[in-house]
C-alpha cells in the first residue's frame, strides 16, 4: 500500500471515529437493554456513504475495496459500538455485484447506495442445515414468471430493518442431483409488503436482531433470480472470503477496545497501594492478547489486499477470521479479569462487549470449520467431515 493509500484509509478511519463520538457507550447500553436497533447510527453511516463503499461508482457508491470496508467496521467496534447492526450490507453485496444481472444491479444498487433501500439480511441458515449448506430444504419452485418459496430459515438477522434480502433456496430436489453443490439458487427478495412471510424475533444473549423466517407460498419474481438457476451455492461461496475478512475486522475492533479498557483500568485502579497493572499476573495477559491481535491484524491486512487485487485469498481470509476471533476473545477475558467484579457492571460496557465478541468464534462460520478448511485445503490432509 502506497503512502497516499495509507493516508486515504486513515482519513476514513478518522471520519468513522468522529461519527462514533456522537454515539457513546450509553447509546449502545440503552439499546442493548431494550434490544433496540441503532437507527440513528445506521442512518448517519448511510448519509456519509460509509455503507456503500463497496458499490461501484457507476451505481452511486464509492467503488472502494475491503481494505476500506474493513477499516470502517473495525473502527466502529473499536469505538465501543456494534458494527453487526450494519455489516451485512457490505458482505452480501458481493453476491449481487458479481453475479447479478445488469438489470438487477441498476434496479437496486443506486437506491442501496443512496440509502433509499437497505440491504441488511442474508437468508441462508436453516434449523436442520446450519453449516451444511448443501442440505438446505427451503424450496423455490418455478411457476410462470415467479418462484414460489416454502420453508424455514433460522438466525436471519436484521430482516425487520431491511428492505431487501439475499435468499438461498433449493430449486432442484437434493435426491435428483449428482453434484450436491448444485440445485440451490440465489434471489433478491423485496421484503416490502411481502405476502406469506412470517418473521419471528429470537431472544439472544446479545442485541443482534435475529429472527426465524417462515415462508408460506411466497411469490418472488423470476427476474429477481441472481445469475444462473442452481448455481447459488457457488455464488455464496464466492462471497465468503469477503465475509470472513470483514468479520475479522469487527473482531479486531472489539479486541482493541478491550485492550484499551483493560490497560487504562490496570494503570489507574490501585489495590494494596499500587496500580494493579504493576502486577505481572494482570499485565502479561493484556500484553499477550495485544500481541495476538497485532498478528491477526497483519493476516487480515494481507487477506484484504489480496481480495482487492482479485488474487486467491481463501487461506488468508479464513485464517484472518480464525485468528482475529480467538485474539478478541482472549482480549475480552483479559479485560474482564482485569476489571474483576466491576466488569459485570453494565456501566463499564465490558459485559456487553464480552457478550458481543463471543459470537465471532461461532458465526458466520465456526472456527472448527475454518481449521478443517486449513487442514484439508491448505495442508492437504484427509477430509475430516
N, C-alpha and C positions, 0 to 999 in steps of 0.2 A: 504494500500500500504506500503510495507516494505521500509526501508531506502535505500536499493540498488535499488529498483524500482523507488523511487523518484529521486535518483541521475541519473538514466538512462534517465528518462523523462526530467530532467533539462538539461542533456547533449544534447538531441535532440533539446530542445528549444534554447540552445546556438548556436548550429550549424545553425539553421534557422536564428537566429539573425545575425550571421556572414554573411550568404548569403545575407540577406536583406540590409546590409550595402553597398553592391555594387549596390543596386537598390533604390536610394533615392527618395525623393518626386518629383524631376524634371523628373525622368524617367517615373513616373506614370502620371504626369501632361502632359508631351509631348504626351504620348499615348492617354490620355483622349481627348486631343484637336483634334486629327486626328482619334479617335476611332480605334486605333491600338491594336493589340494583343501582349502581352508581351512574345514573342517567346523566347528571350534570358533568361528571368527569368524562364519560364517553363522548358526550356532545362536544365538549371542549377539544378533545383529541381530534375528533372528526372535523371540527371547524378549522383547525390549524393543519389539516392534511396528514396527521400522523398515522391514520389507519388506512390511508390509500397509497402508502409509499411503494407498494409492490405493483400497483396498477400502472400499465404503460401510459405515457403522456398522451397518446392519441385518444385514450378513454378518460382523460381528466385526472390521472394520477401523477405521482412524482417520477415513476419509472425507475425507481431505485432497487436495491437488492437486499439480501438477507443480512448483510453487514449492517445496514441502516435499520432494517426492521428489528433485528436482534438488539441493537443498541437502545431502541425505543422501549421494548419490553423489559430489558434489563434495568433501565433507569426507573421505570415505574415501580418495579418490585424493590429496587434499592432504596427508593424514597419511603417505603413502608406501605405502598399501595398494593393492589391485587390486579395484575395485568390479565388474569384469566377472564375478566369481565369483557375483554375485547380482543383477545389474541386470535380467536378463530377466524376473524375476517382476513387475517394475514395468511394463515396456512391452508385455509380452504380455497383461497384464491387461485392456487396453482392448478387445481383440477379444471376450473373453468378457463383459466388463461391458456393452459397448454393443450387442452383437448376440446374445448367448446367451439361451436361454430361461430363464424363471424357475426351472424345474426344474433346469437345468444349474447355474445360479448357486447355488441352495440346496444342491445336492449337493456342490459343490466349494469354493466361496469361503470358507465358515466354517472348513473344515479347512485351507485355504491360509493364512487369516489367523491361525489358532492355531499353525501350524507342523506340524500333523499330516500335511499333504501339502505337497510342494514343487513349484512350477510354475516351472521354470527353462529349459525347452527350447522352441525355436521352429523347427519343421521346414518350411523354405521352400526354401532354396538347393539346386540340383542341379548335377551335373557339366557338363551341356550347357545350363544355363539359369541363369547367375549373376544378372546384373542384369535379364535379360529374363524377368521372372517369368511373363508370359503364355505362355511356351513350355515350362512345366513338363510333364514326361512321367509322373511318378508318378501312377498311376490309383487311383481308389476307385470300384468298381463295386457298385451296389446288388444285394443278394441277400437278399431277405426282410427280416428285421429287422436285417441287418448290411450293412456295406460291406466289400468285400474289396479290400485295398490291396496293390499291387505296384509296385516301382520302387526308386529310389535317391535319397538325399539326401546332400549333401556340406557339410562345415564347419558341422555342427549341434553346438552347444556344450552341455555340462553334461547330456547325456542320461543319463549314468551316475550323476548326482547329483540326478535329478529323479524325481518320481512321476508327473507329468503333462507332456504336451507338446501345444502347439497345432500342428496339422499342416495344411498346404495341399496339396491333391491334386486331380487332374483327374477330374471326374465326367461331362464331355461331351468327346468327341474334338475336338481342335483344328480339324480339317478340316470339322467339321459346324457350326461357329459362324460367324455373320455378325458378331457383336460379339465380337472376340477377347479382350476383357476379362472375358467371362463364361465359364462352364464349369469354373471352379475352386471348390472348396468347402473350408471350414474345419471341423476336428474337434478335440474334446478327446480325446486318446489317453491312456488309463491305462496307463502303462508297467510296472506291477507284474505280474509273471508273464505278460507278453505273449508269445504264441507267434508264431514266424515272423519276428521282428525280429532281425537280426544287426547288432550295434553294434561298429564297429572304430575304436579310437582313432587319431588322427592326430598325428604328431610335428611341432610347430610351433616357431617361434623364440621363442615366449613361452608361458607357462603358462595356456592358455585352455581346456583340457579339451574340445577339438573332436573330432568324430567323423564317420565316414561311416556312413550307415544303409542297410541293405538290407532291403526289405520283400518277404516271400515268402508271399503269401496270408494276410496279417494281417487278422484279423476286428476290426472296430470297430463297436460297436452304433450303429444308425441314430439312436438317441436322443442320441448324442454329436455329431451334426451341429450346428454353430453357425449359427443363422439359417437363411437360405434356400439350398437347393442351387443351385450355380452362381454365387453372389454373393461367394465367398470373396476374390477379388482386391480387390473394393471394401472388404471388411472389413479386409483387410491394409493397404490404402492409408490407411484411416481411423486406423490405429494408428501410421502412420509419423511424423506430426508429434510425437507423444509420444516416440517412439523417438529422433528427432533431437535434441529438447530435452534428454533425459536423457543421451544420449551427449555432447552439447556440455558438459554439466555435468561428466562424467567427464574430458573433455579439459581443461577449465578447472582442475579439481583437480590433474591432472598438471602443467599449466603452472605453477601457483602453487608447487607442490612444487619444480620445477626452479629457479624464480626464488629461492626461499628458500635452496636449497642453493648456488646459484651466487653470490648476493650475500654470503652468510655466508663461503663459502670465499675469495671475492675480497677480503674485508675482513681476513682473518686470514693468508692464505698470503703469505709475503714472498719476493721474488726481487730481487736487486740492491739490497737494503737498504730496500725499501719494499713495502707491500701491492700485489699485482698489480691490485687494483681501482682503484688510483690511475691506472692507465693507461687512456686513453680507448678503446683497442682492446679492452680487456676489459670496461670499464664500460658503454660505449654499447650493445653488442648486448644486454646484460641489460636495460638500461633500455628499449630499443626493444621487446623481446619482452614486457616487463611492460605497456607501453602498449597493445600489440595485444591482450593478454589482457584488460585492462580494457575495451577497446572491445567485444570479443567477449562479455564478461560482460553488458554493457548490452543487447546484442541478445538474448542468452539470457533475461535477465530479462523483457524485453518479450514475447518469444515465450511464455514460461511464463504470464505474466499474461493474455495473450490466450487461450491454451488453456484456462486455468482459468475464464475468463469466457465460454467457449464461443463465442468470436469466431473468424473466419477467421484463420489464422496460418501458412499453408503457406510463404509467403515468409520470414517471420521464423524459423520453425523450421529451414528449410533453411539460411538464412544463418548462424544461430547455430552449427549443426554445422560448416559450412564454416570460419567464422572461428575458432572455438574449436580445431578440429583443426589448422589452419595455425599458430595462435598457440602452441599447445602444442608442436608440432614445432620451431618457431622457438626456444622457450624451452629445449627439450631440447638442441638444437645449441649454443646459447649456454652452457648448463651444462656440457656435455661439453668444449667448447673451453676453458672456464674451468678445469676440473679437469685438462685435459691428460691425460697418461698415467694419472694417478690415477683418472680417471673410468672406466677399464676394470677397475679392481679391484672385484670383486663386493661387497666390504665397504662400499663407498660407496653402493650401491644405484642409482647413476646409470645404469650399463649396463642393469640390469634395467628400470628405469622408461623408459629410452630405447627399449628393445625394445617395451615395452607400449604406449607412446603413439603409436608409428608406425602402429598399427592404425587409428586414428581417421580418417586421411586416406583410407582404403580401404573400411572397413566401419563400420557396416552398409550404407552407400551410399558409392560412390566420389565424391570431391569433384568430379570432372569431370561426373558426372551431376547434381550439385547446381547446377553452373554452367549446365548445359543447361536445367535447370528454371527458373532465374532468367532466363536469356536468352530462353526461349520463353514461359513463363507470366507472368513479371513485366514483361519489356521488350518482349514482342510480336514478337520476331524469328522467322525461319523455323525450323522443326524441323530439328535437326542430326543426328538419328539415326532 
